[in-house]
Amino acid sequence: MAESENEAPVLATQQALDLILEIQQDHPDILFHQSGGCCDGSSPMCYPKSEFRIGENDVRLGEIGGVPFYISGGQYEAWKHTQLIIDVVQGRGGMFSLDNGRERRFLTRSRIRGGESCPIFR
């Protein structure tokens, strides 16, 4: 049974999908990771697949634009009841993220699954 949009663990806005396609022109094989760590904060980080090692506690939430999206195990436990919505805002991406230098960056918003939109991450 296909997951409905209201129940998918991770979604992307059209702006995020457009930025993914732009990044893939330079780096075709990428992935996302949401760690919640001190250095990358709440921004989802976009990496070349060959340059990022998935940890044994990382959880694959799904895909956005055909790109795998992972979250750290601890972050997953805290937010497993939410739906992550990957969006784009003006600004610089994380230092090691592929959105850096494009004057737009990925941003994670969230809502309780099946609930109204309400930004939790900033």
N, C-alpha and C positions, 0 to 999 in steps of 0.2 A: 504494500500500500504506500503510495507517495505521501510524503509529509506535506501538510498544508503550509502556506506561508506564515500563518499565525503560530504554527508549532515548530517551524524550523529553528534550530539553535542559533544560526547565524545567517544574516541577510546583508545585502549591500544596496545602497542607493544607486541611482543611475550615474551620479557624479563619481562615486567610488568605482563603478564598473568602467567608466571612461578613463579614469586615472590608471586603473589596472592595465587596460589596453595600451595606454601610452608607455607605461613602464615596460611592458612586454615587448615593445619595439626594440628596446635596448637589452632586455634580460628576459628571454622567452620562458624560462623555467623557474618560477618563483613560488614562494609560500608565504603565509602570514603566521605570526606568532603573537599572542597576547599574554604577556607574563605578569604584568602588574608589579614588576620590580621597581627599584628606586631609580634606575637610570632611564628607563623608557616609559615610566609612569603608566598612564592608561591608554596610550596610543598604540594601536596595533602596528607591529613592525613588519615590514615587507623585505624579504631576503631572497637572494638567489638560492635555489634548493641545494646547490653544491657547496654553499658556504654556511649552512646552518644545520646543526645536529639536533634532531628531535630527541628530547629526554625521555627516559623510561616512564616518567610520571606525567608527561604531556598528554593531553586529550585532543583528538581530532574532532572538532565540532561539525565539520562539513566542508563545503566549498563555496566560494563566491567567485563568480565569473570563471568557473572551472579551476580555480586556484585553491589548494588545500588551506584550511584555517585551523590552527592549533591554539590551545590555551594551556597554561601550566596547570598541573593537577590541583594545587592549592587554590588557585584562582577559580578553577572549575567548581570546586566544592562550595566556594562562597557564592557563586553566581549561577549554579546549575538550574535554578528556577527562572532565569531570565533569558531573553532573546537578545543577542547582540546584533546591532544594526551598524554596519560600517559605513561611514559617511566621509565627506571631504570638506575641509574648511581652509581658509587662507592661512598661510604661515609655513614655517619650515618643519620638515619631518624630523624624526629622530636621527641622531648622528649616524647610525649605521643602517638606517632604513632607506630603501630605494626611492622613497618619495622625497627625500631630502634634496634641496636645491631646485625644486620644481615650483616653489612659492605656493604650493598647496600641500596639505598633509591629510593623512587618514586620521579619523577620529572614531572612537567607539561610543555609541549611544546604546541604551538598553531599555527594555521594558519587561515587566512581568509577562511571561508567556500567556497569550490570550488576552492581555490587558491593553490599556491605552498607552501610547508612547509617553515616555518620561525619561529625559536624559539622566543617567546616573553617573556615567564617566564624563569627565571634561578634559 
